[in-house]
């Protein structure tokens, strides 16, 4: 678990990363010395409008970069490269709220009964298609386990009942979620 100061620092880094792109500045992360923030970790950055609407969400599930770099790059990607949205404009920045999800390791699901809505995020894959939903998504929408599985199939571009097929791979993970 990250401490409150570490969480605050990651949220500042996410916002500063977006500001740096908007104002064409360089962001220097070399001054960050906290070893916990330099451990490899997957992370998602989600942007919401002040009204609570999704404005962007991009991340990496695998621990391929130090956490501080994963947050910085995913904040920029969520703001400017989420294909569902136009790139963030300067006038929108002050009304955006940032949420960060720091990922746990991925575990293959042997029995769907082990999936706990609100604790687990899901990855469903089959035949080269994959969909991922973060743990907080099912709780926000009030989904039960079956609906969560169906919606993760939908995200993968698969039929809703694909999760029942033997050839379908279901994985779960948890995340430490915090925001502004």
C-alpha positions as CSV (number, residue, x, y, z in Angstrom):
1,X,0.0,0.0,0.0
2,X,1.2,3.5,-0.9
3,X,1.3,6.1,1.8
4,X,-0.8,9.3,1.6
5,X,2.3,11.4,0.6
6,X,3.2,8.8,-2.1
7,X,-0.3,8.9,-3.5
8,X,-0.3,12.7,-3.5
9,X,3.0,12.8,-5.3
10,X,1.7,10.4,-8.0
11,X,-1.4,12.5,-8.5
12,X,0.8,15.6,-8.8
13,X,3.0,13.9,-11.3
14,X,0.0,12.8,-13.4
15,X,-1.4,16.4,-13.5
16,X,2.1,17.9,-14.1
17,X,2.7,15.4,-17.0
18,X,-0.5,16.6,-18.7
19,X,0.3,20.3,-18.1
20,X,3.8,19.8,-19.5
21,X,2.3,18.5,-22.8
22,X,-0.3,21.3,-22.9
23,X,2.4,24.0,-22.3
24,X,5.2,22.3,-24.3
25,X,7.4,21.9,-21.3
26,X,9.8,19.1,-20.2
27,X,8.9,17.3,-17.0
28,X,11.9,16.1,-15.0
29,X,11.2,13.1,-12.8
30,X,14.8,12.6,-11.7
31,X,14.2,14.4,-8.4
32,X,11.8,11.6,-7.3
33,X,13.9,9.5,-4.9
34,X,11.3,7.4,-3.2
35,X,12.2,3.8,-4.0
36,X,8.6,2.6,-3.7
37,X,7.7,5.0,-6.6
38,X,10.5,3.5,-8.7
39,X,9.4,-0.1,-8.4
40,X,8.0,-1.6,-11.6
41,X,4.2,-1.6,-11.6
42,X,1.3,-1.5,-13.9
43,X,-0.9,1.5,-13.6
44,X,-4.0,3.1,-15.2
45,X,-4.8,6.8,-15.2
46,X,-8.4,7.7,-15.5
47,X,-9.7,11.2,-16.2
48,X,-13.2,12.4,-15.3
49,X,-14.9,15.7,-15.9
50,X,-16.1,17.7,-12.9
51,X,-19.5,16.2,-13.6
52,X,-18.1,12.7,-13.2
53,X,-18.1,11.7,-16.9
54,X,-15.3,9.6,-18.2
55,X,-12.8,11.8,-20.2
56,X,-10.0,9.3,-20.8
57,X,-8.5,6.1,-19.4
58,X,-5.2,4.4,-20.5
59,X,-2.9,2.1,-18.6
60,X,-0.6,-0.8,-18.5
61,X,-1.4,-4.0,-16.6
62,X,2.1,-5.4,-16.6
63,X,4.9,-4.0,-14.5
64,X,7.0,-2.8,-17.5
65,X,8.2,0.5,-16.1
66,X,8.8,2.2,-12.8
67,X,5.6,3.3,-11.2
68,X,6.4,7.0,-11.5
69,X,7.0,6.7,-15.2
70,X,4.0,4.5,-15.8
71,X,1.8,7.2,-14.1
72,X,3.4,10.0,-16.1
73,X,3.1,8.4,-19.5
74,X,-0.4,7.0,-18.9
75,X,-1.7,10.4,-17.7
76,X,-0.5,11.8,-21.0
77,X,-1.9,9.0,-23.0
78,X,-5.3,9.2,-21.2
79,X,-5.4,13.0,-21.9
80,X,-4.3,13.0,-25.5
81,X,-4.4,9.4,-27.0
82,X,-7.5,7.7,-25.8
83,X,-9.2,7.0,-29.1
84,X,-12.7,7.4,-27.6
85,X,-12.1,11.1,-27.0
86,X,-10.7,14.2,-28.6
87,X,-7.3,15.3,-27.1
88,X,-7.7,17.3,-23.9
89,X,-7.7,21.1,-24.4
90,X,-6.0,23.6,-22.1
91,X,-9.3,25.0,-20.9
92,X,-10.5,21.6,-19.7
93,X,-7.5,20.9,-17.5
94,X,-8.7,22.6,-14.3
95,X,-12.1,20.7,-14.5
96,X,-10.5,17.3,-14.9
97,X,-10.2,14.9,-11.9
98,X,-7.5,12.3,-11.9
99,X,-7.7,8.8,-10.6
100,X,-4.8,6.3,-10.5
101,X,-5.1,2.6,-10.2
102,X,-1.9,0.8,-9.3
103,X,-2.1,-2.8,-10.4
104,X,-1.5,-6.1,-8.5
105,X,-0.1,-9.2,-10.3
106,X,-2.6,-11.0,-12.6
107,X,-4.0,-14.3,-11.6
108,X,-5.8,-16.8,-13.8
109,X,-9.4,-17.6,-12.7
110,X,-10.1,-21.3,-12.3
111,X,-13.6,-20.8,-11.1
112,X,-15.7,-17.6,-11.7
113,X,-17.0,-18.0,-8.1
114,X,-13.6,-16.7,-6.9
115,X,-14.3,-13.3,-8.6
116,X,-15.3,-10.6,-6.1
117,X,-17.1,-7.6,-7.5
118,X,-15.4,-4.4,-6.2
119,X,-12.2,-6.2,-5.4
120,X,-11.2,-7.7,-8.7
121,X,-10.7,-6.3,-12.1
122,X,-11.1,-8.7,-15.1
123,X,-9.3,-9.5,-18.3
124,X,-11.1,-11.8,-20.7
125,X,-9.3,-13.0,-23.8
126,X,-10.1,-15.4,-26.7
127,X,-8.7,-15.8,-30.2
128,X,-6.5,-12.7,-30.1
129,X,-9.2,-10.4,-28.6
130,X,-8.9,-9.1,-25.0
131,X,-10.9,-6.8,-22.8
132,X,-10.0,-5.3,-19.4
133,X,-12.2,-3.6,-16.9
134,X,-10.8,-2.1,-13.7
135,X,-12.1,-3.2,-10.3
136,X,-14.0,0.0,-9.6
137,X,-16.0,-0.2,-12.8
138,X,-18.4,-3.0,-11.7
139,X,-19.0,-1.4,-8.4
140,X,-19.7,2.0,-10.0
141,X,-22.3,0.5,-12.2
142,X,-23.8,-1.8,-9.6
143,X,-23.0,-4.9,-11.6
144,X,-23.2,-8.5,-10.3
145,X,-20.5,-11.0,-11.2
146,X,-22.2,-12.3,-14.4
147,X,-22.9,-8.8,-15.7
148,X,-19.2,-7.9,-15.0
149,X,-18.1,-10.9,-17.0
150,X,-20.5,-10.1,-19.8
151,X,-19.3,-6.4,-20.0
152,X,-15.7,-7.5,-20.0
153,X,-16.5,-9.7,-23.0
154,X,-18.2,-6.7,-24.6
155,X,-15.1,-4.6,-24.0
156,X,-13.1,-7.3,-25.8
157,X,-15.5,-7.2,-28.8
158,X,-16.7,-10.8,-28.0
159,X,-20.2,-12.1,-27.6
160,X,-21.5,-11.5,-24.0
161,X,-21.6,-15.2,-23.1
162,X,-18.0,-16.0,-24.3
163,X,-16.8,-16.1,-20.7
164,X,-18.7,-19.5,-20.4
165,X,-16.6,-21.1,-23.2
166,X,-13.7,-23.4,-22.4
167,X,-11.4,-21.6,-24.9
168,X,-11.9,-18.3,-23.1
169,X,-9.2,-17.1,-20.7
170,X,-10.4,-15.2,-17.6
171,X,-7.9,-13.4,-15.4
172,X,-8.3,-11.2,-12.4
173,X,-6.3,-8.6,-10.6
174,X,-6.8,-6.0,-7.9
175,X,-5.7,-2.4,-7.8
176,X,-5.0,0.3,-5.3
177,X,-7.2,3.1,-6.5
178,X,-7.0,6.7,-5.4
179,X,-7.8,10.1,-6.8
180,X,-8.1,13.8,-6.4
